[in-house]
Amino acid sequence: MTKKIIKSISESLSVLIGLPLRAVTRSGPSIYFNFGDLVKVNGIVLRDENGIVLRDENGQVLYEQSLQGKYALDTLCAMRFICGNEVIFAKSDIFLPTNEQFNKEGFVWDTFDWHTVGNSLFDELLDKHFCGDFNEYFVKSVKVGRFGDLIISFNNNFVFEFFADSSGYSENWRFGEIDSTDSLVVSSKGIIDEALL
């Protein structure tokens, strides 16, 4: 990746500096981060008791709305959350059972369902650390590496590290406004032009 591309990516992410972390969630192996001022975002389509899509007086589909941070970072690559010399949690924890499940007599790996949120060690550690409260995390700095690696440091010495873990033009992470269809999509080789996908 050229210095010019790294600079461009860094400039795009610089809007995060000073903003609060709002949420960390996951779906399957994808991890989602939310930052910034809260904005209303359309969620799931509202339906009546018969499953019919609800519409307003102008015929527009109605959605359940929620408040989310203005900026979203969606990651597919390896990551870890650290403070000093301690790894608090990492992506591979998604594929491990909670401590309670693992310590339960008769635990069987073949029946472990990591896809379900709440079943994995990642979910357990995330809940334990944040307890649903992200008020102490403000972005202090953002650094982009030559392979699209990303480091987000917070004011309280905690750090998210993201590692580009593909050799080609496959997506490692994407960044953009939560309600926009335009995203900055990054691979280990540089920015991916979504028009080519």
C-alpha positions in Angstrom: 0.0 0.0 0.0 1.4 3.4 -0.9 2.0 6.2 1.5 -0.6 8.3 -0.4 -3.3 5.6 0.1 -2.3 5.2 3.8 -2.6 9.0 4.2 -6.0 9.0 2.5 -7.3 6.3 4.8 -5.9 8.0 7.9 -7.6 11.3 6.9 -10.9 9.6 6.5 -10.6 8.0 9.9 -9.4 11.2 11.6 -13.1 12.3 12.1 -13.1 9.7 15.0 -10.6 11.6 17.1 -12.3 13.0 20.2 -15.5 11.0 19.6 -16.9 8.4 22.0 -17.2 4.7 21.4 -20.9 3.9 21.5 -21.1 0.1 20.9 -19.3 -3.1 20.0 -21.5 -5.8 18.6 -21.2 -8.9 16.4 -23.1 -11.0 14.0 -21.4 -14.4 13.3 -17.7 -13.6 12.9 -18.2 -9.9 11.9 -17.6 -7.3 14.6 -19.2 -3.9 14.5 -18.0 -0.7 16.2 -20.1 2.5 16.5 -18.7 6.0 17.3 -19.8 9.6 17.6 -22.9 11.6 18.2 -26.2 9.7 18.3 -28.4 9.8 15.2 -31.7 8.1 14.4 -31.2 5.1 12.2 -33.8 2.9 10.5 -33.8 -0.7 11.7 -36.1 -3.6 10.9 -39.2 -3.1 8.8 -42.3 -2.9 10.9 -45.1 -5.4 10.3 -48.6 -6.0 11.6 -49.7 -9.2 13.4 -50.3 -10.9 10.0 -46.7 -10.1 8.8 -47.9 -7.3 6.4 -45.4 -4.5 6.0 -46.6 -1.3 7.6 -46.6 2.0 5.6 -47.3 5.6 6.4 -50.0 7.8 4.8 -47.7 8.4 1.8 -47.1 4.7 1.3 -43.5 4.8 2.7 -42.4 1.7 4.5 -42.2 2.2 8.3 -39.1 1.1 10.2 -38.2 0.6 13.8 -35.8 3.4 14.7 -32.9 3.4 17.1 -30.2 5.7 18.2 -26.7 4.8 17.1 -23.3 6.6 16.8 -22.8 8.5 13.5 -19.8 6.4 12.4 -19.6 2.7 11.8 -16.5 0.5 11.6 -17.4 -3.0 10.4 -14.6 -5.6 10.6 -14.0 -9.1 9.2 -10.3 -9.3 10.0 -8.4 -10.4 13.2 -8.6 -8.0 16.1 -7.8 -7.6 19.8 -8.7 -5.2 22.6 -5.8 -4.5 24.9 -4.7 -2.4 27.8 -1.0 -2.4 28.6 0.3 -6.0 28.5 -3.2 -7.6 28.8 -5.4 -8.8 26.0 -9.0 -8.2 27.2 -10.6 -10.1 24.3 -9.8 -11.0 20.7 -11.7 -12.1 17.6 -10.8 -15.8 18.1 -12.7 -15.8 21.3 -15.9 -15.8 19.2 -15.1 -19.5 18.4 -14.8 -20.5 22.0 -17.6 -21.3 24.4 -18.4 -19.2 27.5 -16.6 -20.3 30.7 -19.9 -21.6 32.1 -20.5 -23.8 29.0 -17.0 -25.0 28.8 -16.9 -25.9 32.5 -20.3 -27.7 32.4 -20.0 -31.4 32.8 -20.7 -33.2 29.5 -19.7 -30.2 27.3 -19.5 -31.4 23.6 -17.6 -29.3 21.1 -19.7 -30.7 18.2 -22.8 -29.1 19.7 -21.2 -25.7 20.5 -23.1 -22.9 18.5 -20.7 -19.9 18.3 -22.9 -18.2 15.7 -25.5 -17.3 18.4 -24.7 -14.0 20.1 -24.2 -14.7 23.8 -22.8 -18.2 23.4 -19.2 -17.3 22.9 -16.3 -16.3 25.2 -16.0 -13.1 23.1 -19.6 -12.2 24.1 -18.9 -13.0 27.7 -15.7 -10.9 27.8 -17.3 -8.0 25.9 -20.2 -7.9 28.4 -17.9 -8.3 31.4 -15.6 -5.5 30.3 -18.0 -2.9 29.1 -21.2 -3.9 31.1 -23.1 -2.0 28.4 -21.4 1.3 29.4 -19.1 2.9 26.8 -18.9 6.3 28.5 -15.2 6.2 29.3 -13.9 5.6 25.8 -13.0 8.6 23.6 -10.8 8.1 20.6 -7.4 9.6 21.2 -5.6 8.6 18.0 -6.0 6.5 14.9 -3.1 4.9 13.0 -3.2 3.0 9.7 -0.4 0.5 8.8 1.1 -0.3 5.5 -1.1 -3.4 5.1 -4.3 -1.8 6.2 -3.8 -2.7 9.8 -5.6 -0.3 12.1 -4.9 0.9 15.7 -7.5 2.9 17.6 -6.3 4.3 20.9 -8.6 5.7 23.6 -8.0 8.3 26.2 -8.0 5.7 29.0 -5.1 3.6 27.6 -7.3 0.9 26.0 -6.5 0.1 22.4 -8.3 -1.8 19.5 -5.8 -3.4 17.1 -7.1 -4.7 13.8 -4.8 -6.9 11.6 -5.3 -7.3 7.9 -5.4 -11.1 7.6 -5.8 -11.6 3.9 -3.2 -11.4 1.1 -5.4 -10.2 -1.7 -8.1 -7.6 -2.4 -10.6 -9.1 0.1 -12.3 -6.8 2.6 -10.7 -6.6 6.0 -12.7 -3.6 7.3 -15.0 -0.8 6.2 -15.7 2.6 7.6 -18.4 5.2 7.0 -21.4 7.0 8.3 -24.0 4.7 9.8 -26.8 5.7 7.5 -24.8 6.0 4.3 -24.3 3.5 1.5 -20.8 4.9 0.8 -18.0 3.2 2.7 -14.3 3.2 2.7 -13.5 -0.5 2.2 -9.9 -1.6 3.0 -7.9 -4.7 2.1 -4.2 -5.5 2.8 -3.5 -4.1 -0.7 -5.3 -0.8 -0.3 -8.8 0.7 -0.9 -11.3 -1.6 -2.6 -13.4 0.1 -5.2 -16.9 -1.3 -4.4 -18.0 -0.7 -8.0 -15.6 -3.5 -9.0 -17.1 -6.0 -6.6 
